[in-house]
Amino acid sequence: MDQNVTLTRPRLTTPRAAAIAGILFSVLLITSLVLLRLSVPSTPQDAGEWLATSSKAVTVALNLLPFAGIAFLWFIGVVRDRIGVHEDRFFSTVFLGSGLLFLAMMFASAAVAGALIYVYNINPALLNDSSLYTYARAMTYEIMNVYAIKMAGVFMISTSTVFIRTSIVPRWMSIVGYGLALVLILSIGIIDWISLVFPLWVLLLSIYILTENLRRQSAAGVAG
């Protein structure tokens, strides 16, 4: 009896951990992206007026990103643990690599934006009288909106492929993942709010995993 409980418990707790981490990541990243989108112009050609009017909101958004990153790392880890012996080395490598690259680029973009605010608070004239702001603003935009978001799309494609092969989630969710990933990769820079597709997809996936886990746990409790 004890052996059955020991073998069953990881199957129940691992999906729940993935779901909670995914939901936490999604909520934090959505909050951060919304704050940034409302505070900073969508194009990098702005003159930097937001530094004087919205720097506090941007700082809050940037401070949320490390916690979102921690939750995302946890999400990746528990999903890989859930796949277990069914792991395909090729797609799992793309899954892990694209996830880590997305995270690294997101942090790099946030660091440059944070440095801009830091320099502005010390000496606003330094940014106004030089090309430093233009360079840093363009770098932040390129890293986040060109490279990081595309890596998020690759992560969605590889994750959906792994899920189809292992049947962890329904097939339709993986197909939706493919479609949203293509929209994300091809539409970045065209649709202002398109970056929200990635955390919303993770949120949908995590809610399904959590509810399915709770349903199975309830069924196991009734059967026991």
N, C-alpha and C positions, 0 to 999 in steps of 0.2 A: 504493500500500500504506500509506504513512504517513498519507494523507488518511483512509483507512478507519479506521485506529487512532484518529486524532484525533476522528472523528465518533462512534465507538463508545464511547470511554472515558467521556464524560459520562453516557451512558445507563446505564453500569454503576456509576459512582461516586456519582451523585446519589441513587439509591434506598438505597444502602448508608449514605450519610451521614444520610439521614432515619431509617433504621432504628436506627442507633447512637444518634442523638440521642434518638429516641423511647424506646429501652430505658433510656438513662441517666436521662431525665426520669421514667419510670415507677418505676424502682428507688428513686430519691431521694425522689419524692413519696410512694410507698407507705411507705417507711421513716419519713418524717416524720409522715405521718398515723397510722401505727400507734403511734408514740411518743406523739403527742398524745392519741390516743384512750385509751391505757393510763394516761396521766398526769393528764389533765384530765377532770372529769365531763362527761358529754354534754349536760347542761342548764346554762344560764347562771345558774341560781338558787343555785349553790353558794356557800359562805361563803369560799372561797379557801384552804382548807387545803392544796391542792396547791402553793401557793407555797412552803410550808415543807418539803414532802416530795418534790416532783417537779420543782422549778424547773430543776435541771441537765439532766434528760432533755428538758424542754420547750425549753431553750436549744439543745440539740443539734438537736432537730427544727427549730427556727426557723432555725438556721444552715445547714441543708441546703436550705431553700427557695430562696435566691438561685441556687444552682447548678442546682436543678431548673428554675427559671425561664429560665436561660440555655440549658439544653438544650431547653426547650420552644420558645423563640424560634428556635433552630436548626432544630428539627423543622418549625415552620411555614414557615420560609424555604425549606428544601429540598423540602418538599412542593409549595409554590407553583412552585418552579423545575421540578419534575417535571411538573406539569400543563402548564406552558408555554403554547403557542398554543391549547390546548384550554380555557383558563381562561374560565369564565363570570363576567362582571363582578358580577352580582347575588350569586350564591352565594359567590363568592370574597371579596366585601366582607363578607358575614356571617361567613364562615370566619375572615377576618383580624380583624375587629372583635371577635367573641366570644372569640377566643383571647387577644387583647390585654387585653380587659376582665377575663377570668378571671385573667390574670396580675397585672394591676394590683390587683384586689380581694384576691387571695391575699397579695400583698406588703403591702397596707394592713392586712389582718387580722393578719399576722405582726408588723408594726411596732407595733401597739397592744398585742399580747400581750407583745412584747419590752419595751415601755415599762413595762408592769405589773411585770414581773420586776425591771427596773432600779430602779423606785421602791421596790419592796418591799425590795430589798437595801440601799438607802440608809436608808429609814425605814419599817419595817413598820407602825408605829403610824399612819402617814399614811393607809394604806389601810383599816385597821381602824376608824378613827374618822371616816371620811367615806364619802360615796356614790361616791367615785372608782372603787373597784373594781367596784361594781355596774354603773356606767355603761360602763366600759371593757370589762368582761366581756360585757355585752349587745351592745356595738358589735362586738366581735370575732366573736361568735356570728352575728350578723345578716349581717355582711359576707361571712363565709366560707360559712356554711351556707344562707343564703337567696339571696344574689346571685351569689357566685362559682360555686357549684356549679350554679346554673341556667344561667349562662353556659357552663359546661363542657358541659351538656346541649345547648345551642344549637350549640356548636362541634362536637359529635358529629353532630348532625343535618345541619349544613351540610357537614361533611367527608364524611359518607356520601353525601350528594346529589352532591357533586362527583365522588366515586369512582364512583358509578353512571354518571354522564354520561361519564366518561373511561375507565372500565374498567381503572383502575390496579390494583384488587384485585377478587377474585371478588364477584359480586353478593350472595352470602349473607353476606359480612362486612359489607357496607353495611346489609343488612336487620337483622343483629344490632346494628349501631350505632344504628339507629333505635329498636329495642326497648329497649336499655339506656339510651338517652338519655331516653326517656319514663319509664322506671322511676326514673332519677336525678332528673328534674325533679319528679315527682309524689310521691316517697317520702322526700325529704329532711326530716329532723326526725322521721320515723316509725321508720326503720331506722337504728340507730347507725352501722353500718359501710358505709352506702350510698355514701359519698364515695369509697370505693376503686374503685367501678365505672369511673370515668373513667381513672385511671392503668392499671388492668388492661386496659381496652379499647385504650389506646394501646400497651401492651405486646404484646397479641395482634397488633395491626396491624403493629407494628414487627418482630416476629419473623417474620411472614409475608413482609414486604417484604425482610428480610435473607436469608431462606432462598431466596426466589424469585430474588433477585439473584445469590446464589452459584451457584444451579443454572444460570442463564442464562450466567453467566461461565464455568462449567465447560464447558457445551455449546459456547460460542464458542471456548474454548481447544482443544477436541477438533476442532471444524470447521476451525480455523485450522491 
